[in-house]
Amino acid sequence: MKRRSNITRRGALRVSLLAGAAILGLSSMAQAQNYPERPVNVVIPFDTGGYNDRLARAFAPCLEKELGQPLAIVNKPGAGTMLGNRYFLQQPDDGYTIMATSAAPYIPLTILLQNAPYKAEDFHMINLPSRDFTLVATSAEKNIQSMEQVIEQLKKDPTSLSIGVQPASADFVNLALLMDAAGIDRSKLRIVTYSGGGPARNGTAGGHVDVGFVGGEGFLPIKEKIRPLLVFSDEKTEEFPNATNVVEFGRKNGFQGEFVEGSQRGWAVHTSFKEKHPDRYQKLASAIERATKNPECVAKLQAQQLATRWYGPEASNAAYKSTFEAMQKHRDLLKPQ
């Protein structure tokens, strides 16, 4: 007698779908375990020789050791990082293209001022070890001893001191916020603009301007040539311990020391990569964390005065978002005057 099967067509289809899902799940797990199986590209939206380029190239051997694959450095400068940002987002979000960049202020600037065809949320930060800050400094050869002296002199005569700064930057926003808070007419200031942080630092250290508002980290190699006066931070910094912070300075002088953070540099991926490939993402993030904390890597980066701190994704993305919101709030100050 022929035995009748209890499996219906619907049941067979369900079993088939479950089996397929299990196979796909196993395949996904296998891919995550094997990742990466080929070299990983590192897009840098700047030219060679800058901080991000030096950080990526110094850090690459440490990360290569953790991932077991070489890193290929790809420089894509242009349009204030917009060309590199667009190129990065056009690459597959599979974890084989990551980014070493100054997430802030450059991503916000391209969105707020250049109508970039992407959103801040398209980028996810794994770690931003470099948290720069605006430093007000003068040449060590100048007869300017304190920030109080600068403010007092500018109040008497806004044209009495020349001020070096990069326009459409966090440094310019901080300059404007400080002058407004101190009751100094910005329209009368004698401002000298520079095309970038490097030229602005050289102009400050060389005494071509009386004071400069520039990212502090870039001053470290020429620290002995300047006199630091004020840091735009809510606390003192290890790099310039003798410079007061803007919050304390404002409190002493009867105003609120508002400021925006400077460059936040480090490692980013597509936000969609984290969502589509969570196992690969975790493997990459863990590799970056181990490399960042590796004593040999730390010593190597510190010898080149490059940042080594591990903040992690949560803190890095919070800082990136906060800076974007602050720059959005002060958008008018970023526009060319």
Secondary structure as UniProt FT lines:
FT   HELIX           9..34
FT   STRAND          40..44
FT   TURN            48..49
FT   HELIX           51..67
FT   STRAND          71..75
FT   HELIX           79..81
FT   HELIX           82..90
FT   STRAND          97..102
FT   HELIX           103..114
FT   HELIX           120..122
FT   STRAND          123..131
FT   STRAND          134..139
FT   TURN            140..141
FT   HELIX           147..156
FT   TURN            158..159
FT   STRAND          162..165
FT   HELIX           170..181
FT   TURN            182..183
FT   HELIX           186..188
FT   STRAND          190..193
FT   HELIX           197..205
FT   TURN            206..207
FT   STRAND          211..215
FT   HELIX           217..225
FT   STRAND          226..231
FT   TURN            241..242
FT   STRAND          244..245
FT   HELIX           246..252
FT   TURN            253..254
FT   STRAND          264..270
FT   HELIX           271..276
FT   HELIX           278..293
FT   HELIX           295..303
FT   TURN            304..305
FT   HELIX           312..329
FT   HELIX           331..334
//
